[in-house]
């Protein structure tokens, strides 16, 4: 890969920000536990930073409260480029409308880079007898359906609430059952304890290919690589429906512009690397990247939309 002058300058800026010794490791604070796609991408970034000679970078997993715990930690850090936050955009587009007290000031953080986007997949248990999105909607209109999510205010909760509102389902047609994380939501869906769920899936989704669960629709604008036969909601008679979530790299406000550019350049390089392509596809992540301005634009567009969904659904955490 050609090393451009901009990359050389960015490398110098990032190296300076991170210090000269391994003892002064920089941190990427991740809002999800190890094993999740968010954690996987954070580790790709940390590994790439070290390969590029940018010093030691560790991933510090601090899950909980839909990202608020990790965000509060980074918000209190020095804006020297040595402590960054890796989070789903909902920490900033949903949580301020959902929580009575975030535990930190959102204005104390600023975007650094956009690092991929992803949809969720509408799944049902075969015992429901539902085989299509149209049948799912008809069934919900006749009797309430229980659906799982990774927690209150999680992407799956938001996507299903938005689906019900956008597609005109009556109040109470979809009853939310929150679980503690994505794995627990999938486990309960596999057990038939709930009938459906808008779930973030990865790793080939063996539970769909072997028939233990049935995939009805993708929330984004295109099928995902390992489920090419599953069509978007928009392609099934509901044009304009597009629900995706973004991974964002954030930093304490006041981080030097050169350091922000360095990290954004590193994100672009990682996502353009063919060696990472298969891993990203396995996580159902679209390699959509951007700098601080692109990340800020994503947040500005998504926040009012989710604010409306949160209000319509009466979501609130005090």
Residue pairs with C-beta under 8 A, 6 or more apart in sequence:
1 269
6 265
7 265
7 269
9 258
10 258
10 261
10 262
10 265
10 266
11 52
11 53
11 54
11 262
13 256
13 258
13 259
13 261
13 262
14 49
14 54
14 55
14 81
14 259
14 262
14 263
14 266
15 53
15 54
15 55
17 26
17 80
17 81
17 82
17 256
17 259
17 262
18 24
18 25
18 26
18 49
18 54
18 55
18 56
18 57
18 81
18 82
19 26
19 55
19 82
20 55
22 55
22 56
24 55
24 56
24 82
25 55
25 56
25 57
25 58
26 49
26 55
26 56
26 57
26 58
26 81
26 82
26 83
26 84
27 57
27 58
27 59
27 60
27 82
27 83
27 84
28 42
28 45
28 46
28 57
28 58
28 59
28 60
28 84
28 85
28 86
28 249
29 60
29 61
29 62
29 70
29 73
29 74
29 83
29 84
29 85
29 86
30 38
30 39
30 42
30 59
30 60
30 61
30 62
30 63
30 70
30 86
30 87
31 38
31 62
31 63
31 66
31 67
31 69
31 70
31 71
31 85
31 86
31 87
31 88
31 91
32 38
32 39
32 61
32 63
32 88
33 39
33 61
33 63
33 181
34 61
36 182
37 118
37 200
37 202
37 283
37 284
37 285
38 86
38 87
38 88
38 247
39 59
39 61
40 279
40 283
41 86
41 115
41 116
41 247
41 280
41 283
41 285
42 59
42 86
43 59
44 270
44 276
44 279
45 57
45 86
45 115
45 249
45 266
45 267
45 270
46 57
46 58
46 59
48 266
48 269
48 270
48 273
49 55
49 57
49 266
50 56
50 57
52 266
52 269
54 262
54 266
59 86
62 69
62 70
62 73
63 69
63 70
64 70
65 99
65 103
66 90
66 91
66 94
66 95
66 98
66 99
66 151
66 152
66 153
66 154
67 87
67 88
67 90
67 91
67 95
68 91
68 95
68 99
68 102
68 103
68 104
69 103
70 85
70 87
71 85
71 87
71 91
71 102
71 104
71 109
71 250
72 102
72 103
72 104
74 83
74 84
74 85
74 109
74 250
74 251
74 252
75 104
75 105
75 108
75 109
75 252
76 104
76 108
76 252
77 83
77 252
78 252
79 251
79 252
79 253
79 254
79 255
79 256
80 255
80 259
81 251
81 255
81 256
81 259
81 262
81 263
83 251
83 252
84 112
84 249
84 250
84 251
84 263
85 109
85 249
85 250
85 251
86 115
86 247
86 248
86 249
86 250
87 247
87 248
87 250
88 155
88 245
88 246
88 247
88 248
89 245
89 246
89 247
89 248
89 298
89 299
89 302
90 153
90 154
90 155
90 158
90 245
90 306
92 106
92 109
92 248
92 250
92 299
92 303
93 299
93 302
93 303
93 305
93 306
94 153
94 158
94 306
94 310
95 102
95 153
96 102
96 106
96 303
97 303
97 306
97 307
97 310
97 311
98 152
98 153
98 310
98 315
98 316
98 317
99 317
99 318
100 316
100 317
100 318
101 318
107 253
108 252
108 253
109 250
109 251
109 252
109 253
110 250
110 251
110 252
110 253
110 254
110 255
110 292
110 296
111 248
111 249
111 250
111 292
111 295
111 296
111 299
112 248
112 249
112 250
112 251
112 255
112 260
112 263
112 264
112 292
112 295
113 248
113 249
113 260
113 263
113 264
113 267
113 289
113 290
113 291
113 292
113 294
113 295
114 246
114 247
114 248
114 267
114 288
114 289
114 290
114 291
114 294
114 295
114 298
115 246
115 247
115 248
115 249
115 267
115 271
115 289
116 246
116 247
116 271
116 280
116 285
116 286
116 287
116 288
116 289
117 220
117 244
117 245
117 246
117 247
117 285
117 286
117 288
118 200
118 220
118 244
118 245
118 247
118 283
118 284
118 285
118 286
119 218
119 219
119 220
119 224
119 232
119 243
119 244
119 245
119 284
120 155
120 156
120 159
120 198
120 199
120 200
120 201
120 218
120 219
120 243
120 245
121 198
121 199
121 200
121 201
121 205
121 215
121 217
121 218
121 219
121 224
121 227
121 230
121 284
122 133
122 136
122 163
122 196
122 197
122 198
122 215
122 216
122 217
122 218
122 219
122 233
123 189
123 196
123 197
123 198
123 199
123 201
123 208
123 213
123 214
123 215
123 216
124 130
124 136
124 195
124 196
124 213
124 214
124 216
125 189
125 190
125 192
125 194
125 195
125 196
125 213
125 214
126 211
126 212
126 213
126 214
127 192
127 195
128 139
128 145
128 195
128 196
130 136
130 139
130 195
130 196
130 214
130 216
131 214
131 216
132 216
132 236
133 216
133 217
133 233
133 236
133 237
134 236
134 237
136 145
136 196
136 216
137 167
137 169
139 145
140 164
140 169
140 173
140 174
141 169
141 170
141 173
144 172
144 173
144 174
144 175
145 173
145 174
145 175
145 195
145 196
146 175
146 177
146 193
146 194
146 195
146 196
147 156
147 160
147 174
147 175
147 176
147 177
147 194
147 195
147 196
147 197
147 198
148 156
148 177
148 178
148 179
148 185
148 186
148 188
148 189
148 193
148 194
148 196
148 197
148 199
149 155
149 156
149 157
149 160
149 176
149 177
149 178
149 179
149 185
149 197
149 198
149 199
150 156
150 157
150 178
150 179
150 180
150 181
150 182
150 184
150 185
150 199
150 200
151 157
151 178
151 179
151 180
151 181
152 176
152 178
152 315
152 317
153 310
153 315
153 317
154 178
154 182
155 198
155 200
155 245
156 182
156 185
156 197
156 198
156 199
156 200
157 176
157 178
157 315
158 243
158 306
158 309
158 310
159 198
159 219
159 243
160 174
160 176
160 196
160 197
160 198
161 174
161 176
161 309
161 312
161 313
161 315
162 243
162 309
163 169
163 174
163 198
163 219
163 233
163 241
163 243
164 173
164 174
165 309
165 312
165 313
166 238
166 241
167 238
167 241
174 196
177 188
177 193
177 194
179 185
179 188
182 199
182 200
185 197
185 199
186 197
186 199
186 201
186 207
188 194
189 196
189 197
189 199
189 213
190 207
190 212
190 213
198 219
200 245
200 284
201 208
201 284
202 282
202 283
202 284
203 282
203 283
204 226
204 282
205 215
205 226
205 227
207 213
208 214
208 215
208 227
208 230
215 227
215 230
216 230
217 230
217 231
217 232
217 233
217 236
218 224
218 227
218 230
218 231
218 232
218 233
219 232
219 233
219 241
219 242
219 243
219 244
220 232
220 242
220 243
220 244
220 286
221 232
221 234
221 242
221 244
222 232
223 229
223 230
223 231
223 232
224 230
224 284
225 281
225 284
226 281
226 282
226 284
232 241
232 242
233 241
233 243
234 240
234 241
234 242
244 286
246 288
246 295
246 298
246 302
247 285
248 295
248 298
248 299
249 263
249 264
249 267
249 295
250 295
251 259
251 260
251 263
260 291
260 292
261 291
264 289
264 290
264 291
264 292
267 289
268 289
270 276
271 280
271 287
271 289
272 287
277 287
280 286
280 287
290 297
290 298
309 315
310 316
